[in-house]
């Protein structure tokens, strides 16, 4: 039995050594497996971040398109406002001209009214003078008739 034990001891030692090597290899595999899981987790996180990046890029492009539309609308509004300001300025100038014509017309009406008043005064005076002249004419006719009667 001793002889068998002595013969088996190197085999047992080799088997123990092989077990230790296998345990070390298993431990190495476990380390590599843990590292692989960490790498897979990192890859999953990278994939998630890339998906988020794609969504963010899409959102950014949509926002940029909206900004561009808003800028174009603002430019169009500014152009319309400039055109409206130009039209307003032209209308204000036209209003000034019309106002000046209205002032001139008001002055002309005032002058015409003054001329009409003066004309009425002249007509009234002439009527008075005409009435006076008719009275004098009648008086003169009466005087002429009396003179004719006296001469006859």
ABEGO torsion letter per residue (X at the ends): XAAAAAAAAAAAAAAAAAAAAAAAAAAAAAAAAAAAAAAAAAAAAAAAAAAAAAAAAAAAAAAAAAAAAAAAAAAAAAAAAAAAAAAAAAAAAAAAAAAAAAAAAAAAAAAAAAAAAAAAAAAAAAAAAAAAAAAAAAAAAAAAAAAAAAAX
